[in-house]
Amino acid sequence: MSLMDEARRVAAEFEYSAEDINKGVKEFMKEMDEGLEKDGTTLSQIPTYVTAVPNGTEKGLYMAVDLGGTNFRVCSIHLNGDTTFSLTQSKVVIPRELMVAKTAQELFSFLAKQVQIFLKTHHEDHYEAGVRRRKTMSAADGYKDEENFYLGFTFSFPVKQLGINSGKLIRWTKGFDIEDAVGKDVCALLQEEIDKLHLPVKVAALVNDTVGTLMARSYTSPGKTGTLIGAIFGTGTNGAYVERLDKVKKMASINGSDYDKTTGEMIVNTEWGSFDNSLSVLPNTPYDDDLDKESVNPGIQMFEKRISGMFLGEILRRAILSMMNKSHVSFLKDEHSGVNDVHSTTTIDENSALYKQWGLDTSFLSIVSEDHTPNLRIVRQTLDRDLSVSAASFEDAEAVKLLAVAIGKRAARLSAVALGAIVISTGRLNKQTINTSTTAITTEGKSSQTEAETSEAVKAEDVIDIGVDGSVVEYYPGFEDYLREALREIPEIGLKGEKRIRIGIAKDGSGVGAALIALVARSAEKSKTDHIPGRAHSIG
């Protein structure tokens, strides 16, 4: 068998047909419904207590903090009320000793101190006035809420959310290990340390970054409809969407939950990385299987392991090694220089990243898939630079590109399963949702021209808006095209429905999105019956 015949055979293992897509959509919708009914299901369908989405007319100054790993970010966001905003931020590295501190107080006092430094540096007048008021007023009298900064807290660790500004830490990840914090309300821990410093700041919302992506997109997107889905396709993958409140049936069994029920809607965090862990409909190749068995969490996050940036490079690495190990195929090796178009024999350094688990970064797929140079010059240079493969032949490069494209295309088509299922399940294709959003897009968070072109022939009120973020969707060539092709293959969507779907990049869900959730929390707190000014109407 020739090298290209073998490459085509392996690439065919990653094909994901229209029939497969539709089976996936049906299973995804089934798991969505199960997750809305009760806890402990494959799709978690976590209620976020966020019951409204912005439409771009909101105004005000809000704060956000983001603890997502080894860095801690503090931001202030000024919403201009015309879909634009301005952002001021600072970032600090978390000291290693605080990541494994004996008490939660040690870490959270450090975080509160960073908020204090930020306020002193960027909002000195507001800070000084707020501290004076808090020091002089008695605890019984308190102080006016409108004198507070309302803050959204993006906390990217597993929590059990109990309310819009309440959630108990389930476990630490990403190198953190502070046993004292487990089981405690992380918002309350931060608020306690903020209060000790007499800061005019209220922790108003606990934020998941995917929900923040949805909110940031809804504020900055053009047109008359609020955003339906926020999705991340990056190192990991997840999605959140606006659901009818009456469908979130498990809310009835949550004791003591207090949230605004007047909107008739709630944003749900799907945690879709765990979709179909049983592999009843997901594709499975020997490369997927081996990757899973040797991962830190075998048997779970099976959807994520097929589409997110953390795993795509490793899938390609394993597929390449499999072909290299075929004795009847001359791949990345030559018997003599005469069979190589560069008149040299291909060699691989013994320390090549090809021989190391996780040695191949997903960015490699993007570079390789995009190469249209004569003789695939860039692919060959990248093989040399990143994998220490010298003098790769044109046929070697062609085979590597074929595999990279097949793996990326499958990831995009699988992504369409999640997005398509949510679009169908929410009934957005069958109705119009009208609100009073503005259309001016002039500064940060700007929507691309291609979005306007995509929906030019679609009435503004018929647009179904999806906000996305992450390196895979942003940088993998053709990702959206492959995704849209798959959407058209779903009969309930088809060509007509796919044209109504607008997909746009939503930046900074952990900053702008978190600030917007703080705004929603403040509005709901001020009035549980009045409509939130500038809010998109209920979808129900």
N, C-alpha and C positions, 0 to 999 in steps of 0.2 A: 504493500500500500504506500502511495506517495505521501509526502509530508502534508500537502494541502488536502488530500483526501482524509487523512487522519484529523487534521485541524477542523475540517467541515463536520466530521462525525462528532467530535467533542463539542463543537459550537452548537450542534443540533440538540445536544442534551439540555441546553438552556432555553430552548424554544418554549414559549408559553402561549398556547393557542387561544383563539376566541372562545372556544368551548371551555377551556380551563378558566379563563377570566370570568365567564358567567357563572360557573360553579363556585368560584371564589366569592363573587358578589353575593350570591344567595347565602352562602355560609357566613359571610361577614354580617349581613343583615340579621341573620338568626342569632349570632353571638351578640350583636348590639342589643337586641330585644331582651336576651337573657340577662345581660349586664344591667339593664335599666330596671329589671324586676328585683334583683337580689345581689348581695355581695358574694364573693368567692367564685366568680365565673371567669372564663378565659379572658374576655374583654372586660376590664374592670369597670368602665363607664362611671368614673368618679364624679359625683356632683361637686361643682366648684363654688356654689353659692353666689356666683356672678350671674345676675339676672337681667342684664341689659348690655347692649353694645353701643359704642359711640358712632356718630355719623359725620364727625368732622367739624361740628359747630361748637363743641365744648371749649371753654376757656378756663384759664387759671394756672396757678403755679403749684406743682406737686413734686414730691420726692420719690425716689426709688433706690433701693439697695439690692445688690445681687451677690449672694454667696453661692457660687456654682462650682467651686473647686479650690484651687490654691490661691486664687485672687478674690478680693472683696472690692466691689465697685459701688460708689455713691454717686447719685445723679440728682439734678433738679431739672425739671422739664416744664417749660412754659408753653402751654397750649394757646395758640393764637385765635382759635375759633373759625379758621378758614381751611381746615385740613392740614395746616402747617404747624410746626413747633420748633422751638430752639432748646438745645440740650447743653448742660454744663456737667462735667463729670470728673471724677478722680478715681484712681485705682491703686490698691496697695496689696502687697503679697502678705498672705497669712503666715506668721512665724511658725515654723515646724513644731515648736514646743506647744503652741496653742491648739494645733490640730489633734494632739493627744493629751490635752490637759486633764488634770484630775477632776475639775469641776466645770460645769457649763458656764458658771459666772465668769471664769477667766477668759473664755472665748468671747462671750457676748458683751462683756465690758470693753474689750478691745474694739469690737464692732461699733458700739455706741460712741466710743472715743473718736473713731473715724468720722462718724456723722457730725460730731461736735467740731472737729477740725475743718470739715467741709463747709459747715455753716459759717464758721468764723472767717474762712477764706473767701467764700463766694456770696454770702448773705449776711454780712456783719451787722447791718442795722436791724434786720429782722431778728437775728440771733440775740443781740444785746437787749432789745426791747422785750423779747420773749422771756429771757432769763430773769430780767428785773421783775416782770409781772409774776412769774412763778415763785420767785423767792419771797415776794412781799405779800402775796395773797395766802390766806389760810387754807388748809386742806379742805375745810368744810365749804368754803366759798368756791374754791377751784378757780378756773380761768375760762375765758371764752374760747369755744372750739374754733371759731373762725380765725383766731389768732394762731392756730396751729398750722404747721406743715402736715398735710396728710401724706403718708408714706406707704408705698407698695413694697413688700418684702419678697423678692424672688429667692426661694430656698430650694435648691436643686438636689434634694435628698428625699428618700421615701418618707412621706408623712401621711397620717390619717387625718384628713381635713374635717374639722368639726364645725366650721363656720367660715364666713368670708375673711375673718382675721384671726382664725384659730386653727391650729393643727398640731398634733402630737407626733414627735419624731419616732419613726418605726425602727430605723437603723441607720448607721453612718455608712458611707461609701467614699471612694476617691481619696483614701489615705487618712480620713478623719476617724478618730476612735475616742470619744468622750462618753464613757458609760453613764455618767451622771445625767446627761441630757436626754437619754433614751426614755421615751414615754412622757416627756414634758412638752408643754405648749411652746413652740419656738417663738411665736409672736409675743407671748407674755414674757419670755426670757429677755428678748430684745427691748421690749417696752420698759421693763423693770430697770434695766441699766440706763436707758435713755432718761428715765425719770430721776435717777440718782444724779444725773448731770444737769437737771432742771432745763432740759432742752424743749423748745416749743414744737415737738414732733409727736404725732400719733401714728402708731403702726396700724394702718387701716385695712390692709389686705395682705393675705398670704397668696403668693402668685406662683403658678406653674408656668414655665417659659413658653409652652405651647399655647396656653390660654392667652398669654401676653402677646404672642404672635398674632392671634386672631384679633385682639383688641387694637393693636398697633395698625394692622392692615385696615380695619374698619374705620379708623379715624382718618387715615391718609388716602384711602381709595376714592377714586372719582365716582360719580353717579348717584343714583337715588336709592340703592339698596345696601343694607348693611352686609358685612361679610358673614358668610355661612360657616366656613371652615378655616382654621389655622392649622398648618401642617409643617412639620420639620423633617427634612430629608438631609441630614448631615451625618455627623459621627454616629448618631442614633436616629431613630425616627419615632414620631408620635403625632397624634392629631387631636384637636378639640373642635367641637362644633356647637351650634345653637340648636337646642332641642326644645320641643314643647314640654312645658312643665308637667302636664297631665300624663305624659309618657314616662316620666322619671318616677316610676311607681315606688321604688324603694325609699323615696323621701318620706313616705308615710310611716315607715318603721324607725326613722331616725329620731330619737328622743331629744327634746329640748332644742331642736334646730330652729334658729331664728333667721329668716331671710325675707326679702321683698317678694311677695307672691303676686303683686299687681300686674307685673309685666306679662305673665303667662309663659315665660320662657326661662331657660337656664342653660349656661354653657356647661357642657359635659366633656371631661377629659377622658378620652377613650383608652389610653395606654395600649394602643394597637400593636405595639411591638410583640405582644404575646398572642396575637391572632393565630388561631389554628395550631397551637402547640402540638396537637395530636397528629398533624400532617394529613388530615383527611382530604384536603384540597390543595395544599401548597405543593409546589414542585420539589423534588428531592433528587439530587445527583450524588454520586460517590464523594464529590468534593464538598458539598454541603454537609453530608453525613460525617465525614472525617473532621471537618472544622468544628461541628457541634460537639462531637465526642471529646475533642481536645480543648474545648473552651472552658471557662471558669464556671459556666452555668448550663451544663448540658441538659437538653430537653425543654428549655424555655426560651422565650424571645425568638421563636422560630421565624416569624415574619421579619423581624428586624435583621436577623442574620442573613437574609436574602436581599435586602435592599439598602442597608445603611452603610455609610462610609467606613465604619470600623471593620466591616467584614468583606467588602467587595474585592479589595486587594488580596486578601488571604484566599478567597475563592479562586482568583486568577492564578495565584502562586501555585496552588495545589493542582490546578488543571495543567499548568505548564510542566510541573514536575512529573505528572502522570504521563504526558507525551514524551518527555525526555527519557523516561524509563522503558519505553517501548523499543525493544531491540530491532524491530523491523522498520523503525522510523528514524531518519537522520535529522534530528531537531536539535539545534544549538550545538552541533558537533559535526565534524567533517572527517572523512577518511584521509583526504589530502587537499591541498590548497586549490587544486584544479577544479573542484566541484563548487567552489565558493566564488561568487561574482566579484569579491574584493581581492581574490587571489591570495588569500591567507586562511589559515585554519581557525575556526571559532574556538575560543577557550573561555572557561568560566573559572574565576578565582575561587579557591576552596572556601574562602570566607564570604562568598557572595550572599546577599540578602535572600536570594532564592532558596537557600538552605536553612533559613531561620523562620520559625513561626512568627507571623505578623511582620515579616520582613518587607513586604510589598505594600507601599502606601496607595490608597485609592486614587490619589492625584495622578499616579502612573497611568491608570485607565483613561483619565481625561486627556492626558498628553498624547497617548498612543492613539486613542479613538479619533482625535482631531487632526492627525497627520495626513495631509494630502500631498506632501512633497514628492517629487520624483524619487523613485527607489526607496521611499519611506525613510528618508535621511534622519528625521527627528526620532522615529521609533528606535533606530539603530544607535543613535547618540544616547538616548535615554536608557537603553539596555546597558550600554557601556558605563554611563555615569552612575546610574542607580543600582544596577545589579552586577556590575563588574563582568559583563559579558562582552568580550572584545571580538571584533571582526564578525559580527552576526551577518548572515547572508540576507539577501532580499526576501527569500522564501521564509526564513526564520521570522523576519519582521512582519511579513504578511500573515503568518500563522498567529503570532502574538496579537496583532491587531484584530484579527477575526475573533479570537477568544474574548478580548477586552470589550469589543462591541456587543457580543452576544450576552455577556454578563451584565453590562450596563443596560442594555435593552430590556432584559428580563426584569431588572430592578424597577425600571420605569413602568412597565406593564403591570407588575405587581402593585405598584403604588396606585395605579388607576383603580384597582379593586377596592381599596379603602375609600378613595374619594368618590368613586361612582356609587358605592353602596350607601354612603351618607347622603349624597344628592338625591338618590331615589327614596331612601327611607324617610327623609324629612319632608318629602312631597313638594320640594321647591320647583320641580319641573311642571307641576300642575297648577301653580298659582302665581300671582304677582304680589310682590311686597313693596309697598310704596312708603317712603318717608321723605323728610325734608333736608336731606344732606346737601351740602354745598359742593361745588365742583372745582374750585380753584386749587391747583396744585403747584406751588411755586418754590418751596425750599426743601428742607430735610424730609425724608420719607416719600420723596417724589415718585409717582408711578411712571412707568416707562411708556414711551410713545406706542410701542407695539401692543400694549394692552388696549389702548383706544382703537387702534387699527383692528384688533381682533374682534371687538364687539361693535364695530361701526354700524353694521347692518342690523344689530339687535336693539330693540327699544330699551331705554335706560332702566325701566322698571322690571324688565325681564332678565336682566343680567344676574347670574349666580356668581358671586365673588368668592374667591379662595385666596387666602394669603399663605405664602410659603417662605421658608427660610432654610438655610443649610447649604453646605458646600456641594453636595451631590446635585441638587436641583439647580443650583446657581452656576456650577462650573462644568458638569458633565455634558459634553456636546450632544444635542438632540434629545435630551431627557424629556423636555416638555412635548416635543413632537411625538416621541414614542408613547408617552402617556396619553396624549390626545387621540392618537390612533387607536389605542385600546379602549378609550371611552366611547368612540364611535362604534365599536364592536359590541357594545352592550345595548340590546334592543330597546330597553326603556329609555335610553339616552339618544343613541343614534347620531346622525349628522346634525340634525336640527337642535337637539339638546346640547351637543358638544359646543356648538357655536355660541350658546348662551353662557357658557362657563368661561369666566375671566380669571386667569391665574396671574398673580402679581407678587413680586418679592416684598415681604414685610420685614423690615429691619428692626432690630432692637426690641424684641418682645419683652426682654427682662428689664429694660429701662422704660421706654415710652409705654409699652403695654402695661407694665406694673403701675405706672403713674395713672393710667386711665382706669385701672381696676380700683385704685385708691379713690379716684373721682366717683366711680359708681358706688363704692362703699359709703362715701360721705353723703352722696345724694340720697341713698336709701336710708341712711341714719337720720337725716334731717326730716324726711317725710316718708312714711310707709304707704301713703295713699296717693300722693300727688305724682304725676308723671315726671321723670327726670328730664330737665331741659336738654334739648338737643339729642335725645336718645332715639335710636331706631325703634319703630313700632314692633309690637309682638308679632311673632310668626304664626301664632295660633289664630 
